[in-house]
């Protein structure tokens, strides 16, 4: 029979000061067990064997009570940076730092549960650990007094205890969610070593003071502080998935009701109020109003609030985007049992506001078919893997208003009046720029890192021909129609579902759906290689590209096209594409801050057949990470499809995968495919080879490459002793590309490719 070790921890007070983890991490519990089992500085051999067995088990399942953050207090105490003061304890006052103290508050009557699966033959060890748990006296910081008890139960009974727990259940697994430290084999040994060295943190600081009698004499000149080693643990993701309760909107005859999608706010309000009335009859009304309606809720309540999500029908170009289904999301941290919510929501129907009589237009009935949830990323691996998401109900964006155009004045016969009610392109671009910024704020409010956003598009029209315009969603809500936008977002990693953004996300507005299949590929804003800071293009349909002799002219027009695509509404162009600061002066930050361009003849027919755009941080490894803008690079470069190249004509560009020779393939030998232009002109032809070899080696160091072990330049002298160079570079170990060096490396010169040793 499968058995489970269940360890229950109760606190003397409903407060927990351990930071930052909640629930208390298994490694923290393990440390508390070790501290309780120790007798002074000694651990019995049998005790060590039991704890060694426990640290080898898989991470436990945890059930924790519902908690809220208490008030914060800042205490100014010495930090652990005494090394900066020479280890002298007498200078502790110089390193005092503010330390925030903020307790987590919960019901002390609700225990913490930790459940380990016991392997076959481990029952005796589990009973010994259960006996040791009685010695636990605190968990967290020193003020968090607690006690524990443990039982060895059949797995079915342990799961029943888990299901009856009134708090949230956290199971190990997944790639996102809360990360908690867990013990591993070796944790106990590291704790013993840490305890031993903690008692030896302060030691004498000795200095040589030799004498004739004792040449090795040393004397104490101070005290030194040594940090004890940290315990050996591993971080494990604990996901606490929410419960999804799906309902159909059914009419009296049993058929699905269909409400217009722009009535999402009205529907959510009716269901929310009805759900609150039913739950208040048996639960704390204050809790219900906070977690269901949102009255008096603060940031601490957000992870536990119940969310009502209307589900418009999508998935086919023929289906009308009407609301026929509804999902109630009960977070794992919510103290209201999901079964109670399911019971309370079943049967909710709209009532006449005057008489209270049920109108019979629709009624909530538990759904039998949940296929529609997959279209919103709630179920199904295909939808969950999508990076491109579009709004189905419009987003109410914070602080992103638009100037209203008066339709009566637009309809006027007076040309001057109509002209005053139009918007110039600059004003429209400024409004869209403000909306794009507001979308990033909306993602931050929804606890989605804006750094995960690869591209954003906004507009008023729906993304589906069956959808409703953004303005239509303002009816029956508190939001002005000029704050409403339809949004498309491309992420670098799939976001959590359901995805609702904007100020109306608690009213069903801002519901996003993933775009999967061919549509996602066609509308993609970026390609993976563009996100990596490098993009390559080949000739588009029917295109014939210039000859190699016209490389400089072609790249000049490619840069102009990029600058046009990157221009801000006020006309400024970021230095990433212009190579200039705000004024006419070139950007001189001490490194290469603008894109590198390359044009190569890969098949040797005398015509250019590849154009590369390479971000500065790919070619100059010394560029600080804080200055890198991969999102901007990808957004602009992905829009490049045509270049008006003056006398070379109009060139069509098609994105291609990075050619291996010009990508990031590592190699120890590199040779030029376009000639290198030295950063300093050689003084004379006689010593030119050595001077150019030194110049190339110095360029490698400037770009963050290792120093070459060999540089073999071949000089090409031109008029007035102008020089260009073919070169071969050898490194001590393989290094990845791309490698572009020299004075004209931003204009296609000095491009190196992997070469054969020789």
C-alpha positions in Angstrom: 0.0 0.0 0.0 1.3 3.5 -0.9 2.0 5.6 2.1 2.6 9.3 2.7 4.5 11.1 5.5 2.3 14.0 6.5 3.9 16.7 8.7 1.6 19.3 10.2 3.0 22.6 11.5 1.1 25.1 13.6 2.2 28.6 14.7 1.6 30.0 18.2 0.5 33.2 16.5 -0.9 33.7 13.0 2.3 35.5 11.9 5.2 34.5 9.8 8.3 36.7 9.3 10.4 34.5 7.0 11.2 36.1 3.7 10.7 35.9 0.8 9.1 32.5 0.4 5.5 31.6 1.0 4.6 28.9 1.8 7.7 28.3 4.0 10.2 26.4 1.8 10.8 22.7 2.5 14.5 23.6 3.0 13.5 26.0 5.8 11.4 23.3 7.4 14.4 20.9 7.1 16.6 23.4 8.9 14.1 23.8 11.6 14.0 20.0 12.1 17.8 19.9 12.3 17.8 22.7 14.9 15.1 21.0 17.0 16.8 17.5 16.8 20.3 18.8 17.7 21.5 18.6 21.3 23.7 21.6 21.6 26.3 21.2 18.8 25.7 17.4 18.5 23.5 15.3 16.3 23.0 11.7 17.1 24.0 9.2 14.5 20.6 7.7 14.2 19.1 11.2 13.9 21.5 12.0 11.1 20.5 8.8 9.3 16.8 9.8 9.5 17.4 13.3 8.3 19.7 12.0 5.5 16.9 9.8 4.4 14.4 12.7 4.4 16.7 15.0 2.3 16.8 12.3 -0.4 13.0 12.3 -1.0 11.2 14.1 -3.8 10.0 17.6 -2.9 6.8 17.5 -0.9 3.3 18.8 -1.7 2.4 21.8 0.5 -0.9 23.1 1.8 -0.8 26.6 3.3 -3.4 28.8 4.9 -4.7 31.9 3.1 -2.4 34.8 4.1 -2.2 38.6 3.7 0.8 40.9 4.1 0.9 43.0 7.2 2.2 46.5 7.7 5.9 47.0 6.9 8.5 48.1 9.5 12.1 49.2 8.6 14.8 48.3 11.1 18.3 49.7 10.7 20.8 46.9 11.5 24.3 46.0 10.5 24.5 44.1 7.3 26.8 41.2 6.4 29.3 43.4 4.5 32.0 43.7 7.1 34.6 42.6 4.6 34.4 46.1 3.1 35.6 47.5 6.4 38.6 45.2 6.7 36.6 42.7 8.8 36.9 45.0 11.9 33.8 44.5 14.1 34.6 47.9 15.7 33.3 49.5 12.4 29.9 47.8 12.4 28.2 51.2 12.8 29.4 52.2 9.4 27.5 49.5 7.6 24.0 49.8 9.1 21.3 49.3 6.5 17.5 49.5 6.4 16.0 46.0 6.7 12.2 45.8 6.0 10.2 43.6 8.3 6.8 42.6 7.1 4.9 39.7 8.6 2.4 37.5 6.7 -0.9 37.2 8.6 -3.1 34.1 8.6 -5.4 32.0 10.7 -3.3 30.3 13.4 -5.9 27.5 13.6 -5.1 26.4 10.0 -2.0 24.3 9.9 0.8 24.1 7.3 0.9 20.6 5.7 3.9 18.9 4.1 3.3 15.6 2.3 6.2 13.3 1.2 5.6 10.1 -0.8 7.3 7.3 1.1 9.2 4.8 -1.1 8.7 1.1 -0.5 10.7 0.0 2.5 11.0 3.5 4.0 8.2 3.2 6.6 10.6 2.8 9.5 12.6 5.9 8.5 9.3 7.8 8.1 8.2 6.9 11.6 11.5 8.0 13.0 11.2 11.4 11.2 7.7 11.7 12.5 9.1 11.2 16.0 11.7 13.9 15.4 9.1 16.4 14.3 7.9 16.8 17.9 11.2 18.6 18.7 10.5 21.4 16.3 10.1 24.7 18.2 10.2 27.5 15.5 9.8 27.9 11.7 11.0 31.1 10.0 12.7 33.7 12.0 13.4 33.5 15.8 10.0 35.1 16.6 8.0 32.6 14.6 7.4 30.0 17.4 5.7 26.8 16.1 5.3 23.1 16.8 4.8 20.1 14.6 3.3 16.7 14.5 3.6 14.0 11.9 1.7 10.9 10.8 2.3 8.0 8.4 -0.9 7.6 6.4 -2.2 5.7 3.4 -1.9 7.9 0.4 -5.7 8.0 -0.2 -6.3 9.2 3.4 -3.5 11.8 3.0 -5.1 13.1 -0.2 -8.4 13.4 1.6 -6.8 15.5 4.3 -5.2 17.6 1.6 -8.6 18.1 -0.1 -10.2 19.1 3.2 -7.6 21.8 3.9 -9.1 25.3 3.8 -6.1 26.9 2.2 -4.1 26.6 -1.0 -2.3 23.5 -2.3 1.1 23.9 -3.9 2.5 21.0 -5.9 6.1 20.7 -7.3 6.6 20.8 -11.0 6.3 23.1 -14.0 8.6 25.8 -15.3 7.0 28.9 -13.8 5.4 29.8 -10.5 6.9 30.1 -7.0 10.4 28.8 -6.5 11.1 27.2 -3.2 14.3 25.9 -1.8 14.3 22.1 -1.2 16.8 19.8 0.5 18.9 17.5 -1.6 21.5 14.8 -0.6 24.3 16.8 1.0 22.1 19.4 2.6 22.5 18.0 6.1 26.3 17.9 5.8 26.4 21.5 4.6 24.3 22.6 7.5 26.6 20.9 10.0 29.6 22.5 8.2 27.8 25.9 8.3 27.1 25.6 12.0 30.7 24.7 12.8 32.1 27.6 10.8 29.5 30.0 12.0 31.2 29.7 15.5 34.5 30.6 13.9 33.4 33.7 12.0 35.6 36.0 14.0 39.3 35.2 14.0 42.6 37.0 14.6 44.1 39.1 11.9 47.8 38.3 12.0 50.8 40.3 10.6 54.4 39.2 10.3 56.7 40.6 13.0 59.9 38.7 12.8 62.7 38.9 15.3 66.2 37.5 15.4 65.1 34.8 17.8 61.9 34.0 15.9 62.0 34.9 12.2 58.5 33.4 11.8 56.9 35.5 14.5 53.4 36.8 13.8 51.3 39.1 16.1 47.7 39.9 16.2 46.8 43.3 14.8 43.0 43.0 14.6 40.0 40.8 14.0 38.8 39.4 10.7 35.3 38.3 9.8 34.7 35.2 7.6 31.3 34.3 6.1 30.2 30.8 6.8 29.3 28.8 3.6 25.7 28.7 2.5 23.7 25.4 2.8 23.4 23.2 -0.3 19.8 23.3 -1.6 18.0 23.3 -4.9 15.3 25.6 -6.2 12.1 23.9 -7.2 9.1 25.5 -9.0 5.8 25.1 -7.2 2.8 25.7 -9.3 -0.6 26.3 -7.7 -3.0 26.1 -10.7 -6.3 27.8 -10.4 -9.6 26.0 -10.7 -11.5 26.7 -13.9 -15.3 26.5 -13.6 -16.9 26.5 -17.0 -20.6 27.4 -17.6 -22.9 27.7 -20.5 -25.5 30.4 -21.0 -28.7 28.4 -21.6 -32.1 29.5 -22.5 -35.3 28.0 -21.2 -35.6 25.6 -24.2 -32.0 24.3 -23.5 -30.3 26.0 -26.4 -27.3 28.2 -26.0 -28.0 31.9 -25.5 -25.9 34.4 -27.4 -25.1 37.8 -25.9 -23.2 40.4 -28.0 -19.5 40.5 -27.0 -19.7 44.2 -26.3 -22.1 43.4 -23.3 -19.3 41.6 -21.5 -19.1 44.2 -18.7 -22.8 44.0 -18.1 -22.8 40.2 -18.0 -19.9 40.0 -15.5 -21.6 42.6 -13.2 -24.8 40.5 -13.1 -22.9 37.2 -12.4 -20.6 38.8 -9.9 -23.4 40.3 -7.9 -25.5 37.1 -8.0 -22.5 35.1 -6.9 -21.7 37.4 -4.0 -25.3 37.3 -2.7 -25.3 33.5 -2.6 -21.9 33.1 -1.0 -22.6 35.7 1.7 -25.4 33.5 3.1 -22.8 31.1 4.5 -19.4 32.8 4.5 -17.9 36.1 5.9 -19.6 38.9 4.0 -16.5 41.1 4.3 -14.3 38.4 2.7 -16.8 37.8 -0.1 -17.1 41.5 -1.0 -13.3 41.8 -1.1 -12.6 38.7 -3.1 -15.7 38.6 -5.4 -16.8 42.2 -5.9 -13.5 43.9 -5.1 -14.8 46.3 -2.5 -11.9 47.3 -0.1 -9.5 44.9 -1.9 -5.9 45.9 -2.1 -2.8 44.5 -3.8 -2.5 41.7 -1.2 -5.9 40.4 -2.2 -5.2 40.4 -6.0 -3.7 36.8 -6.1 -6.8 35.5 -4.3 -9.6 37.3 -6.1 -12.1 35.3 -8.1 -12.3 36.3 -11.7 -15.3 36.0 -14.0 -14.4 35.7 -17.7 -17.0 35.8 -20.5 -16.0 33.6 -23.4 -17.0 34.9 -26.9 -17.1 32.2 -29.5 -14.1 32.3 -31.8 -12.1 29.7 -33.8 -13.8 30.0 -37.1 -14.3 33.0 -39.5 -17.9 32.0 -39.8 -18.8 32.1 -36.1 -20.4 35.2 -34.6 -18.3 36.5 -31.7 -21.2 36.3 -29.2 -20.9 35.3 -25.6 -22.3 31.8 -25.1 -20.0 30.6 -22.3 -18.4 31.9 -19.1 -15.5 30.8 -17.0 -15.0 31.5 -13.3 -11.4 31.3 -12.2 -10.8 30.4 -8.6 -7.1 31.0 -7.7 -5.4 28.4 -5.6 -4.7 31.1 -3.0 -8.4 31.9 -2.6 -9.8 30.9 0.8 -13.2 30.3 -0.8 -13.6 26.6 -1.7 -14.1 26.1 -5.5 -16.9 23.7 -4.9 -18.8 26.4 -3.0 -18.3 28.8 -5.9 -19.5 26.1 -8.4 -22.7 25.6 -6.3 -23.3 29.3 -6.0 -22.8 30.1 -9.7 -25.0 27.3 -11.0 -28.5 28.6 -11.8 -27.6 32.3 -11.8 -30.0 34.2 -14.1 -30.7 37.9 -14.9 -33.5 39.5 -12.9 -35.6 42.6 -13.5 -33.9 45.4 -11.5 -37.3 46.8 -10.3 -39.3 43.6 -9.5 -36.5 41.1 -9.0 -38.3 38.7 -11.3 -36.2 36.3 -13.3 -36.4 37.2 -17.0 -35.4 33.8 -18.4 -33.1 35.3 -21.1 -30.3 33.0 -19.9 -29.2 30.8 -17.0 -25.7 29.6 -16.0 -25.5 25.8 -16.4 -22.3 23.8 -15.8 -20.7 23.2 -19.3 -20.4 19.7 -20.7 -18.2 20.8 -23.7 -15.0 22.7 -22.8 -13.4 22.8 -26.3 -13.9 26.6 -26.6 -11.5 27.1 -23.6 -8.7 25.8 -25.8 -9.1 28.9 -28.1 -8.1 31.1 -25.2 -5.1 29.1 -24.1 -6.9 27.6 -21.0 -6.7 24.0 -22.3 -4.6 22.4 -25.0 -0.8 22.5 -25.6 -1.1 24.1 -29.0 -2.7 27.3 -27.7 -0.4 27.4 -24.7 2.7 27.5 -26.9 1.5 30.5 -28.9 3.5 33.7 -28.7 1.1 35.9 -30.6 -2.1 37.1 -28.7 -4.9 39.3 -29.9 -7.7 41.1 -28.0 -11.3 39.7 -28.4 -12.8 42.2 -26.1 -11.2 45.7 -26.2 -8.7 46.9 -23.6 -9.4 49.8 -21.4 -6.0 51.4 -21.3 -4.8 53.6 -18.5 -4.0 57.2 -19.4 -4.3 56.7 -23.2 -7.1 59.0 -24.3 -7.8 60.1 -27.8 -9.1 63.4 -29.1 -12.8 63.1 -30.0 -13.9 64.0 -33.5 -17.4 65.5 -33.6 -19.5 63.5 -36.1 -21.8 66.5 -36.7 -18.9 68.7 -37.6 -17.5 66.0 -39.8 -20.8 65.8 -41.7 -20.9 69.6 -42.1 -21.0 71.0 -45.6 -18.4 73.7 -44.6 -15.0 72.5 -45.9 -13.2 74.6 -43.2 -15.2 73.0 -40.4 -14.6 69.5 -41.7 -10.8 70.2 -42.0 -10.7 71.3 -38.4 -12.1 67.9 -37.3 -9.6 65.8 -39.1 -6.4 64.4 -37.6 -3.0 64.7 -39.2 -0.7 61.7 -39.4 1.5 63.0 -36.7 -1.4 63.3 -34.2 -2.5 59.7 -35.0 1.0 58.4 -34.5 1.3 60.2 -31.2 -2.0 58.7 -30.0 -0.8 55.2 -31.0 2.5 55.8 -29.3 0.7 56.7 -26.1 -1.4 53.6 -26.4 1.6 51.4 -27.0 3.2 52.8 -23.8 -0.1 52.2 -21.9 -0.2 48.5 -23.1 3.2 48.0 -21.4 1.8 49.5 -18.2 -1.2 47.3 -18.4 1.1 44.2 -18.7 3.0 45.4 -15.7 -0.3 45.7 -13.7 -1.2 42.2 -14.7 2.2 41.0 -13.4 3.6 40.3 -16.8 7.2 41.5 -17.3 7.2 44.1 -20.2 10.7 42.7 -21.1 8.8 39.6 -22.4 7.1 41.7 -25.1 8.6 41.5 -28.5 6.1 43.6 -30.4 2.8 45.5 -30.0 0.1 46.7 -32.4 -3.0 48.8 -31.6 -6.0 49.8 -33.5 -9.7 50.5 -33.2 -11.0 47.8 -35.5 -11.4 44.2 -34.4 -8.9 41.6 -35.5 -11.7 39.4 -36.7 -14.3 40.5 -39.2 -17.0 39.1 -36.8 -15.7 41.2 -33.9 -16.9 44.5 -32.6 -15.1 47.9 -32.8 -13.4 49.1 -29.6 -15.8 51.9 -29.0 -18.8 49.5 -28.7 -17.4 48.0 -25.4 -17.8 51.3 -23.6 -21.6 50.9 -23.3 -22.6 50.0 -19.7 -19.1 50.5 -18.3 -17.4 53.4 -16.6 -14.8 53.7 -19.3 -14.8 56.4 -21.9 -14.8 55.0 -25.4 -11.6 56.9 -26.3 -9.6 54.7 -23.8 -10.6 51.5 -25.6 -8.3 49.8 -28.1 -7.9 46.5 -29.8 -4.3 45.2 -29.2 -2.0 42.5 -30.6 1.0 41.5 -28.6 3.9 39.2 -29.5 5.7 37.7 -26.5 9.1 36.1 -26.2 7.6 33.4 -23.9 4.0 32.2 -23.7 2.0 34.3 -21.1 -0.3 32.7 -18.5 -3.9 32.1 -19.4 -6.5 33.5 -19.2 -4.9 36.7 -20.3 -6.9 39.8 -19.4 -5.2 43.2 -19.6 -6.2 46.8 -18.9 -8.3 48.6 -16.3 -11.4 46.6 -17.3 -9.9 43.2 -16.8 -12.1 42.5 -13.7 -15.2 43.2 -15.9 -14.3 40.9 -18.8 -12.7 43.5 -21.0 -9.2 43.1 -22.4 -9.6 39.3 -23.0 -6.8 38.1 -25.2 -6.7 34.9 -27.3 -3.7 33.2 -28.8 -3.2 33.1 -32.5 -2.1 29.6 -33.6 -1.2 27.9 -36.9 -0.7 29.7 -40.2 -2.3 33.0 -39.0 0.4 33.4 -36.3 3.2 32.8 -38.9 1.7 35.3 -41.3 1.2 38.1 -38.8 4.4 37.5 -36.9 6.2 40.8 -36.0 9.6 39.2 -35.5 11.6 36.1 -36.3 13.7 34.2 -33.7 17.0 35.2 -35.4 15.8 38.9 -35.4 15.2 38.6 -31.7 18.7 37.4 -31.4 20.0 40.6 -32.9 20.8 39.4 -36.4 18.7 39.4 -39.6 19.5 38.3 -43.2 17.6 39.0 -46.4 17.7 37.6 -49.9 16.1 38.9 -53.1 12.3 39.0 -53.1 10.1 37.8 -55.9 11.2 39.0 -59.3 14.1 40.9 -57.7 17.6 41.3 -59.3 20.2 42.7 -57.0 23.1 45.0 -57.8 26.6 44.0 -58.6 29.3 43.7 -55.9 30.8 47.1 -57.0 27.6 48.8 -55.8 27.8 47.4 -52.2 28.3 50.8 -50.5 25.5 52.4 -52.4 23.1 49.6 -51.6 23.9 49.5 -47.9 23.6 53.3 -47.8 20.0 53.0 -48.9 19.3 50.1 -46.6 20.3 52.2 -43.7 18.1 55.0 -44.9 15.2 52.6 -45.1 15.8 51.4 -41.5 16.0 55.0 -40.3 12.6 55.7 -41.9 11.0 52.7 -40.2 12.6 53.5 -36.8 11.6 57.2 -36.8 9.6 58.4 -33.8 6.4 60.6 -34.1 8.5 63.7 -33.5 10.9 62.8 -36.3 13.9 61.7 -34.2 15.6 58.4 -35.1 17.2 56.3 -32.3 21.0 56.0 -32.4 20.6 52.3 -32.9 19.8 52.9 -36.6 21.1 56.5 -37.2 24.5 56.3 -35.6 23.9 59.8 -34.3 22.8 61.4 -31.0 19.9 63.9 -31.0 22.0 66.5 -32.9 24.2 66.0 -36.0 27.2 64.7 -34.0 28.0 61.0 -34.3 27.3 58.8 -31.3 30.5 58.3 -29.3 29.6 56.2 -26.2 33.0 54.4 -26.3 31.6 51.4 -28.2 29.7 50.8 -31.4 26.0 51.7 -30.7 24.5 51.4 -34.1 23.8 48.5 -36.5 26.3 46.8 -38.7 25.4 46.2 -42.3 26.8 43.5 -44.6 26.3 42.7 -48.3 27.9 39.6 -49.7 28.1 37.6 -52.9 27.7 34.0 -51.6 27.6 32.1 -54.9 30.4 34.1 -56.6 28.4 35.3 -59.6 29.4 38.9 -59.1 26.0 40.0 -57.8 25.0 40.6 -54.2 22.6 37.9 -53.0 22.7 38.4 -49.2 22.2 41.5 -47.0 22.7 41.3 -43.3 21.6 43.6 -40.5 23.5 42.9 -37.3 22.8 44.5 -33.9 25.8 46.3 -32.3 25.9 44.0 -29.3 26.4 41.0 -31.6 29.5 42.5 -33.2 30.8 44.5 -30.3 30.7 42.2 -27.2 31.8 45.0 -24.9 28.5 46.9 -25.3 26.8 47.1 -21.8 23.7 45.0 -21.4 21.7 48.0 -20.2 22.1 49.7 -23.6 20.9 46.7 -25.6 17.5 47.0 -27.1 16.6 43.7 -28.8 12.9 44.5 -28.9 13.4 47.7 -30.9 15.8 46.0 -33.3 13.4 43.2 -34.0 10.4 45.5 -34.4 12.1 47.7 -36.9 14.0 45.1 -38.9 11.0 42.8 -39.2 9.2 45.6 -41.2 11.9 45.9 -43.8 10.6 44.5 -47.0 11.4 47.0 -49.7 14.3 49.5 -50.3 14.1 52.4 -52.7 17.8 52.4 -53.7 18.1 55.4 -56.0 19.9 54.5 -59.3 19.8 50.8 -58.2 16.0 50.8 -58.4 13.4 49.4 -56.0 14.7 46.2 -54.3 12.4 43.6 -52.7 13.9 41.9 -49.6 12.7 38.5 -48.3 13.8 37.3 -44.8 16.0 34.2 -44.8 17.7 32.1 -42.1 21.1 33.2 -41.2 23.6 31.6 -43.6 26.0 29.3 -41.5 29.1 31.1 -42.8 27.8 34.5 -41.6 26.0 33.3 -38.5 27.3 32.5 -35.1 29.2 29.2 -35.9 32.3 29.1 -33.7 35.7 28.7 -35.4 39.3 29.2 -34.4 40.3 30.5 -37.9 38.6 33.4 -39.7 39.2 35.1 -43.0 37.9 38.2 -44.7 35.0 38.0 -47.2 35.0 41.8 -47.6 38.3 43.7 -47.2 39.4 45.1 -43.9 40.0 48.9 -43.6 42.6 49.7 -40.9 41.6 52.2 -38.2 45.0 53.8 -38.5 46.8 54.4 -41.8 50.2 52.6 -42.0 53.1 54.9 -41.9 55.0 53.3 -44.8 54.7 50.3 -47.1 57.8 48.7 -45.6 56.4 48.2 -42.1 52.7 48.2 -43.2 52.2 44.5 -42.7 53.2 44.5 -39.1 51.3 47.7 -38.4 48.1 46.3 -39.9 48.5 43.0 -38.0 48.8 45.0 -34.8 45.7 47.1 -35.8 43.6 44.0 -36.3 44.7 42.5 -33.0 43.8 45.7 -31.2 40.4 45.8 -33.0 39.7 42.3 -31.7 40.4 43.4 -28.1 38.1 46.5 -28.6 35.2 44.2 -29.8 35.5 41.8 -26.8 37.2 39.0 -28.8 40.3 37.1 -27.5 43.7 38.3 -28.6 44.6 36.5 -31.9 47.6 34.2 -31.8 48.3 34.9 -35.5 47.3 37.6 -37.9 48.2 37.2 -41.6 47.4 40.3 -43.6 47.6 40.7 -47.4 48.0 44.3 -48.4 46.2 46.0 -51.3 47.6 49.5 -51.9 45.6 52.0 -53.8 46.0 55.6 -55.0 47.8 57.9 -52.6 48.9 54.8 -50.6 45.3 54.0 -49.6 45.2 50.5 -48.2 42.6 47.7 -47.9 43.5 44.3 -46.5 42.6 40.6 -46.9 43.4 38.9 -43.6 43.3 35.6 -41.8 43.0 35.5 -38.0 43.8 32.5 -35.8 42.6 32.3 -32.2 43.7 30.0 -29.5 40.2 28.5 -29.2 37.0 28.6 -31.3 35.0 31.8 -31.0 31.5 32.5 -32.4 30.6 35.0 -35.0 29.7 37.3 -36.4 33.0 39.1 -36.7 33.1 42.6 -38.3 36.2 44.7 -37.8 37.8 47.9 -39.0 37.0 51.4 -39.8 34.2 50.6 -42.3 32.7 47.6 -40.6 29.3 49.4 -40.2 29.2 49.8 -44.0 29.9 46.2 -45.1 33.7 46.0 -44.9 35.8 43.9 -42.6 33.4 40.9 -42.6 35.1 37.6 -41.6 33.9 34.1 -42.1 35.1 30.8 -40.7 38.2 29.5 -42.6 40.2 26.3 -42.8 43.3 26.1 -40.6 46.5 26.9 -42.5 
